[in-house]
Amino acid sequence: MALSLEQKKAVVSEVAVIAKQAHSAVAAEYSGLTVEEMTDLRVMARDGGVYLRVVKNTLAKRAVEGTDFECMKDGLVGPLLLAFSQEEPGAAARLVKNFAKEHDKLVPRLVSFGGEMLAASDLDRLASMPTRDQAIALLMAVMKAPTEKLVRTLNEVPGKLVRTVAAVRDQKQSA
């Protein structure tokens, strides 16, 4: 079924709005996946805060113009699906990586982050980025470490005094 001009404009504008707000994007080849597998992928994407869309390449090229993902234009060839991370930078890469482990028909082709095109092999690196909650936990641990060390150091002085007094007492009792 061919799209009318109005439908094409609507698709381009929808993808362009998402692309302007997204943190990262992954384009993956999906040929060979069944409808059921694609449905599972879409459900996982929705749950993970990832915008997933199969778009004609000419429309996708127009949609990414003027966004951080303009570097992907030349690589948009063949049957590709676009995954945009809306909440966390590594969400789309994590989704594609995890789904591709079980389904070898999903092959990542393009990875873009921060306006730069990354190699498809860098998908693992982007997928291993911490989530927002993990990043906050790491930051809090780093901020908490100096105070914990100070408290332990201050607590060691009276502890050492008590151990010294106990050692002297034990020595006098044994004598």
N, C-alpha and C positions, 0 to 999 in steps of 0.2 A: 504494500500500500504506500503510495507516494504521498509525501507531505506537501501541503499547500504552502504558499509563501508566508502566510500568517503563522502557520504552525512552525515553520522553520525559524522565523523571527522570534517566536516565543521560546523555542528550545535554546537558541543562541543567547537570548537575554537571561534565561534561567541559569544556564551553565556559567555565563559571564559573572553574574551576581555571586554565585557560589565560589567561583575561582578567585574573585577579588577578596573574599573573606577567608579563604582556605590558607592553611599553614604549609601544606605539602600536597603533592599529587603523584599518583602512580597510574601509568597506563599499562594494561596487561592484555595479552592476546587470550581470548576465551574460546576460540573455535574448538568444537568437540565436546564442550560441556553440555549436559542435558538441561532441560527446562527446570527439572527438580533441583539440580545442582546450582543453577543460577538463582533460583528462588532461595535456597539455603544461604548463598553468598549475600544476597540482598538483605535477608533477615539479619545475618551477622553484621553487615555494614550498618544497618539501622541501629542495632544495639550498641555498636562501637562508636557512634558519632561520625560516621563516614558517609559522604554523599557519593553514591555509586550510580553511574549512568552509562548506557551504551548510546553513543552519538555518532552520526556519520562524521567522517574525518574532516570534510570541508566545513561542516558546522562547528566542529570542535576547534578547528583552526581559527575561525572567526571569533569564537567565544573566548579563547585565551589571549587574544590580542589586547595589549594594554594591561596585562596582569603580570604577576611574577612568573607565570608559567608559559610565557610567550616563547621561551627557549625550547619548548616541546613541539612547536609547530612542524618542524622539519621531520620529526620522528613519527608523526601521526599517520601511519600507513598500515593498511590491513584492518582486519576486524579487531578493534580494541575497545575495552571498557575503561572509563575514567573513574578513578577513586580519589576524592578530595578529602583531606583531613580537616574537619571543621573545628574540633575542640582541642585535640592534642596533635603535635607535629608528626608523631610516629604512628598514629592510628591507622592510616590507610596502608602504610607499609606492613604493619603488623597483621592487618586483615589479609592482604594478598599473600604474605609469607605463610601464615598459618593455613590458609585455604589451599595454597599450592602444595603444601606437604602431603595432603591427602588426595589432591586432584592434580595430576601431572599435566592436564590439558590447559591449566591456567599458567601462563608464562609471563612474568613481568618483563616489559620491554623498555619503559621509560620511567625514570624517577626524578622528580624535581623538588627541591627544597630551597627556600630563601632566594628564589630567582636564578638558581643555578641548576643546570642539568647534571645529574649524577649518573654514574654507570649503573646498569641493572644489578651488578654485583654489590652495589652499595645499599641495596634494599635491606640487607641484614643489619647494617650499621644504623640506618634510620629506624628500623623496627625495634632495635634494642634501646632506643631513647627512652628515658623514664617517663612515666605518665605524670600528670600534674601532681597527683597525690604523692607519688614516689619522690618527685623532685622537692616537694615541700618537706617531706620526712627527712630527706638527705640534708636539706638546708638547716632544719631544726637541729639535727644531730651535730652538724658542724658548729652551730651557734651555741649549743649546750655543752660541748666538750671542754672549752676553757674553764667554765665555771665549775664543772665537775672535778677537773684536775686541781683547781684552787682549793675546793672543799676537801678533797682527799689529802692534799699537802698540809693544809691547816689542821686537819684531824690527826695527822701522823705525829705531830709534836707531842700532844698529851699522851698518845698511844705509846710512843717511845719512852716517855717518862714513866708510865705505868709499868712497862716491861722491865725497865731498868730497876725500879724500886722492887718489883717482884723478884728479879734475879738476885738483888742484894739480900732480900729477906730469905730466899731459898738458901743462899750461901751461908748466912748466919745460923739458920736452923740446922743445916747439915754439920756445922762446925761445933 
